[in-house]
Amino acid sequence: MNTSMNEQLMQQLRLHGMLDSWQSLLETRTHQNLSLVEGLQHLLEAEWLDRGHRRVQRLRKAAGFRYQASLEELTYLPSRGLDKNTVALLADGQYITRGHAVLITGPTGSGKSFLASALGHQACQLSYKVSYFNMQKLIQQLVLSRADGSILKLLSKIAKSQLLILDDFGLKPLDNQQRLDLLDIVEDRHQKMATIIVSQLPVTNWYDVIGESTVADAILDRLIHTAHRIELSGESMRKKQ
């Protein structure tokens, strides 16, 4: 079997990582210095790495992040209230497997959404399925899906996300249907799937945003019990940039 036939088969079998590595070996003539076992291992490792990279890219695209962000880009200024140890604790993804919540609060421009996006990107790197929603847009999607009969499908999709990120929570008080939808989402995920909530308001003010004491108690009890809290502060990062 000649080189051209090998490449055609790799292409047809969608072994893209193996094909790229094979072509590189030929171009550099490195294959001449490898045994059969070494060459096969080299090609298999290339395919494994390529598939892992493609999977991460698919997960990130499906998540719909607000920012392209990474934990390495975070700024740790004393005035910001962002602790390296807390971020390092979250970076390994154990909070996701344990179904814990992360509550990120702080004033406008303090980097809340960027931090949430960075944690989301890290989760994708660890092969977790992530969904990122602006709270107001999620509310709109819930209204539309209820109107066209696809509400159960949307709620099921949200429930299956291993990490759900709700950004800009608390900009407007919730009405009765909205708070019930939020309760359904939180209840489905409680101690099973992780949730990150981002808000300009301190957690103590969330009770008033949710409204209706019984529902608010139920939602906050499930969120706060095992939550990691990050309270950002300081001057707007946008102004500094």
C-alpha positions as CSV (number, residue, x, y, z in Angstrom):
1,M,0.0,0.0,0.0
2,N,1.6,3.3,-1.1
3,T,1.7,6.6,0.8
4,S,-1.1,8.1,-1.2
5,M,-3.4,5.2,-0.4
6,N,-2.6,5.5,3.3
7,E,-3.5,9.2,3.3
8,Q,-6.8,8.5,1.5
9,L,-7.7,5.9,4.1
10,M,-6.9,8.2,7.0
11,Q,-9.0,10.9,5.4
12,Q,-12.0,8.5,4.8
13,L,-11.8,7.2,8.4
14,R,-11.6,10.8,9.7
15,L,-8.3,10.2,11.4
16,H,-7.3,13.8,11.0
17,G,-4.8,14.0,13.8
18,M,-3.1,10.8,12.5
19,L,-3.1,12.2,8.9
20,D,-1.4,15.5,10.0
21,S,1.2,13.6,12.0
22,W,1.8,11.2,9.1
23,Q,2.4,14.0,6.7
24,S,4.7,15.7,9.1
25,L,6.7,12.5,9.5
26,L,7.1,12.2,5.8
27,E,8.1,15.8,5.3
28,T,10.8,15.7,7.9
29,R,11.7,12.1,7.1
30,T,11.5,11.4,10.8
31,H,9.6,8.1,10.1
32,Q,12.9,6.6,8.8
33,N,14.3,6.8,12.4
34,L,11.3,5.1,14.0
35,S,10.5,1.5,14.5
36,L,7.1,0.2,13.5
37,V,5.9,0.2,17.2
38,E,7.3,3.7,17.8
39,G,5.7,5.1,14.6
40,L,2.3,3.5,15.4
41,Q,2.5,5.0,18.9
42,H,3.4,8.4,17.5
43,L,0.4,8.4,15.1
44,L,-2.1,7.1,17.8
45,E,-1.0,9.8,20.3
46,A,-1.4,12.4,17.6
47,E,-5.0,11.2,16.8
48,W,-5.8,11.1,20.5
49,L,-4.6,14.6,21.1
50,D,-6.4,15.9,18.0
51,R,-9.7,14.3,19.1
52,G,-9.4,15.8,22.5
53,H,-8.7,19.3,21.1
54,R,-11.7,19.0,18.7
55,R,-14.0,17.9,21.6
56,V,-13.0,20.9,23.7
57,Q,-13.7,23.2,20.7
58,R,-17.1,21.6,20.2
59,L,-17.9,22.0,23.9
60,R,-16.9,25.6,23.9
61,K,-18.9,26.5,20.8
62,A,-22.0,24.8,22.2
63,A,-21.7,26.6,25.6
64,G,-22.2,30.0,24.0
65,F,-19.8,31.9,26.3
66,R,-19.9,35.7,26.5
67,Y,-16.1,36.0,26.5
68,Q,-13.2,34.0,25.2
69,A,-11.4,33.8,28.5
70,S,-8.9,31.6,30.4
71,L,-7.9,31.3,34.1
72,E,-4.4,32.3,33.0
73,E,-5.7,35.8,32.0
74,L,-7.2,36.6,35.4
75,T,-5.8,39.6,37.3
76,Y,-5.1,39.1,41.0
77,L,-5.0,42.6,42.5
78,P,-5.4,43.0,46.2
79,S,-8.2,45.5,45.7
80,R,-10.2,43.1,43.5
81,G,-11.0,40.5,46.2
82,L,-10.0,37.6,43.9
83,D,-8.1,34.9,45.7
84,K,-5.7,32.6,43.8
85,N,-6.3,29.8,46.1
86,T,-10.1,29.9,45.5
87,V,-9.5,29.9,41.7
88,A,-7.0,27.1,42.0
89,L,-9.6,25.1,44.0
90,L,-12.2,25.5,41.3
91,A,-9.7,24.9,38.4
92,D,-9.7,21.1,39.0
93,G,-13.4,20.9,38.4
94,Q,-14.2,19.0,41.6
95,Y,-17.0,21.4,42.4
96,I,-18.7,20.3,39.1
97,T,-18.6,16.6,40.0
98,R,-19.9,17.4,43.4
99,G,-22.8,19.5,42.1
100,H,-21.7,22.6,44.0
101,A,-22.7,26.2,43.2
102,V,-20.4,29.2,42.6
103,L,-21.8,32.6,43.4
104,I,-19.9,35.5,41.9
105,T,-20.9,39.0,42.9
106,G,-19.5,42.5,42.5
107,P,-20.1,45.9,41.0
108,T,-20.3,46.6,37.2
109,G,-17.0,46.2,35.4
110,S,-15.4,44.2,38.2
111,G,-14.8,41.2,35.9
112,K,-17.5,38.9,37.1
113,S,-18.6,37.7,33.6
114,F,-15.0,37.3,32.5
115,L,-14.3,35.1,35.6
116,A,-17.4,33.0,35.0
117,S,-16.4,32.6,31.3
118,A,-12.9,31.6,32.3
119,L,-14.3,28.9,34.7
120,G,-16.6,27.7,31.9
121,H,-13.7,27.4,29.4
122,Q,-11.7,25.5,32.0
123,A,-14.7,23.1,32.5
124,C,-14.8,22.5,28.8
125,Q,-11.1,21.8,28.9
126,L,-11.9,19.1,31.4
127,S,-14.5,17.7,29.1
128,Y,-17.6,18.9,31.0
129,K,-20.7,20.1,29.1
130,V,-21.4,23.7,29.8
131,S,-24.3,26.1,29.1
132,Y,-23.9,29.8,29.4
133,F,-27.0,32.1,29.6
134,N,-27.6,35.7,30.2
135,M,-30.5,35.6,32.7
136,Q,-32.7,38.0,30.7
137,K,-32.2,36.0,27.5
138,L,-32.9,32.8,29.3
139,I,-36.2,34.2,30.6
140,Q,-37.1,35.1,27.0
141,Q,-36.2,31.6,25.8
142,L,-38.4,30.1,28.5
143,V,-41.3,32.3,27.4
144,L,-40.9,31.4,23.8
145,S,-40.4,27.7,24.4
146,R,-43.5,27.6,26.6
147,A,-45.5,29.3,23.8
148,D,-44.4,26.8,21.1
149,G,-44.6,23.7,23.4
150,S,-40.8,23.0,23.7
151,I,-40.5,24.1,27.3
152,L,-39.8,20.6,28.6
153,K,-37.1,20.1,26.0
154,L,-35.3,23.3,27.0
155,L,-35.5,22.5,30.7
156,S,-34.2,19.0,30.0
157,K,-31.3,20.5,28.1
158,I,-30.4,22.8,30.9
159,A,-30.8,20.0,33.5
160,K,-28.3,17.9,31.5
161,S,-25.6,20.6,31.4
162,Q,-22.9,19.6,33.8
163,L,-22.2,23.2,34.4
164,L,-24.8,25.9,34.0
165,I,-23.7,29.6,34.1
166,L,-26.4,32.3,34.7
167,D,-25.0,35.7,34.1
168,D,-26.5,39.1,35.1
169,F,-28.9,37.6,37.6
170,G,-31.0,40.1,39.5
171,L,-31.2,43.0,37.0
172,K,-35.0,42.7,37.3
173,P,-37.3,41.2,39.9
174,L,-38.8,37.9,38.9
175,D,-42.5,37.4,38.3
176,N,-44.3,34.3,39.5
177,Q,-43.7,32.1,36.4
178,Q,-40.0,33.2,36.3
179,R,-39.3,32.3,39.9
180,L,-41.1,28.9,39.4
181,D,-38.9,28.2,36.4
182,L,-35.8,29.1,38.3
183,L,-36.9,26.8,41.2
184,D,-37.4,24.0,38.7
185,I,-33.9,24.6,37.2
186,V,-32.2,24.8,40.6
187,E,-34.1,21.8,42.0
188,D,-33.1,19.6,39.0
189,R,-29.5,20.5,39.5
190,H,-29.3,20.4,43.3
191,Q,-26.3,18.3,44.5
192,K,-26.1,16.7,41.0
193,M,-24.9,19.4,38.6
194,A,-22.9,22.6,39.2
195,T,-24.3,26.1,38.7
196,I,-22.4,29.4,38.5
197,I,-24.5,32.5,39.2
198,V,-23.2,36.0,38.4
199,S,-24.8,39.1,39.9
200,Q,-24.2,42.8,40.6
201,L,-26.2,42.4,43.8
202,P,-24.8,40.8,47.0
203,V,-26.4,37.5,47.8
204,T,-28.3,39.0,50.7
205,N,-30.4,41.0,48.2
206,W,-31.3,38.0,46.1
207,Y,-34.2,37.2,48.4
208,D,-36.0,40.4,47.3
209,V,-35.2,39.8,43.6
210,I,-36.7,36.4,43.6
211,G,-39.8,37.4,45.7
212,E,-42.4,35.2,47.3
213,S,-40.8,34.0,50.5
214,T,-41.5,30.3,50.2
215,V,-40.0,30.0,46.7
216,A,-37.1,32.3,47.6
217,D,-36.3,30.2,50.6
218,A,-36.3,27.0,48.5
219,I,-34.1,28.4,45.8
220,L,-31.5,30.1,48.1
221,D,-31.4,27.1,50.4
222,R,-30.3,24.9,47.5
223,L,-27.9,27.4,46.1
224,I,-26.1,28.7,49.2
225,H,-25.8,25.4,51.2
226,T,-22.6,24.2,49.4
227,A,-21.7,27.3,47.4
228,H,-18.3,28.8,46.8
229,R,-18.6,32.5,47.1
230,I,-16.4,35.1,45.2
231,E,-17.1,38.7,46.0
232,L,-15.2,41.0,43.6
233,S,-14.6,44.7,44.3
234,G,-12.5,47.7,43.3
235,E,-12.5,50.0,40.3
236,S,-14.0,48.9,37.0
237,M,-11.6,46.7,35.0
238,R,-13.0,48.3,31.8
239,K,-12.0,51.8,32.9
240,K,-8.5,50.5,33.7
241,Q,-8.2,48.9,30.3
